[in-house]
Structure formats: structure tokens, C-alpha cells
Amino acid sequence: MKWFYTEILHLNLIWESENSIAFKIGEHQLSIGFHKDFEPLTPSFSIQPGWEGGTVPRTGWSIECEQEDFNEIVRSVINHGVTSYFNKPEWKGYWSFPILDPMNHTIEITCTENV
């Protein structure tokens, strides 16, 4: 998870301990804790609100990026073989690029600028 969120999504690691990590996203913090009994989700995409996509009704989230950051994340995803819903971003009224993190949570990387 640390590798994915720092190297693929380029988030700023602000906390790390033996059992948890945390990242800063704008004015928000994303914290991830480790529990020995955790069972990863099946590798399926959550249903995307606003357009038809995904297959399972479970939590997913979006990270909106500026054009340069969006393009860099897309390159990282493709270069590292991260599972993505599309082969390349698609226009859905904004640029959308849903991916799965290592725990199989859906993260939709978005950009409203012309990429």
C-alpha cells in the first residue's frame, strides 16, 4: 500500500508506523491501518456514480488531479501494470481513469482539464 500510494498516486506520506500509514491529499488525510485478519476484496470495480461502469455496489473514491499530475499517474499505472477499468482515460464529462489499489478498492483518478 505504501508503494502504491507514494509511487503510483504520488501522494505525500505524512505518517508511518509498524501498523499504519497516512497520506495528505489537499486538506484531507487518508489513513490506512494494517490488521492481521484483513481479507482483501475480490478484484472488482465499484459501481461509478453518474455513468455506467463498475460491477459491485461497494465504496470507491475519486482523486481529482490537475492535468500534469493526472498524466503522470496514468503513465505510472500503465508502466507498472496496475489494474485499470479502461486501457486509457475516457471522457465522462471529465477525464476518468478508475484503478484498483492493492486491497482492490476502486479509486477513480479524474481531471476536468483538457489532457
ZIVEN-V64277 format. One record per backbone hydrogen bond with DSSP energy under -0.5 kcal/mol. NH is the residue of the N-H (numbers start at 0). CO is the residue of the C=O. If there is no record, write none. Layout:
# ZIVEN-V64277
NH/CO + NH/CO
This chain:
# ZIVEN-V64277
4/0 + 5/1 + 6/2 + 7/2 + 7/3 + 8/3 + 10/4 + 11/23 + 12/10 + 13/21 + 14/21 + 16/19 + 20/31 + 21/14 + 22/29 + 23/11 + 24/27 + 27/24 + 29/22 + 30/28 + 31/20 + 33/18 + 37/34 + 39/37 + 40/102 + 43/41 + 46/55 + 47/52 + 48/46 + 50/47 + 52/50 + 54/44 + 55/44 + 57/55 + 60/105 + 62/107 + 64/109 + 69/65 + 70/66 + 71/67 + 72/68 + 73/69 + 74/70 + 75/71 + 76/72 + 77/73 + 78/74 + 79/75 + 80/77 + 81/76 + 84/97 + 89/95 + 91/89 + 91/93 + 94/110 + 95/89 + 96/108 + 98/106 + 99/82 + 100/104 + 103/100 + 105/58 + 106/98 + 107/60 + 108/96 + 108/106 + 109/62 + 109/107 + 110/94 + 114/112
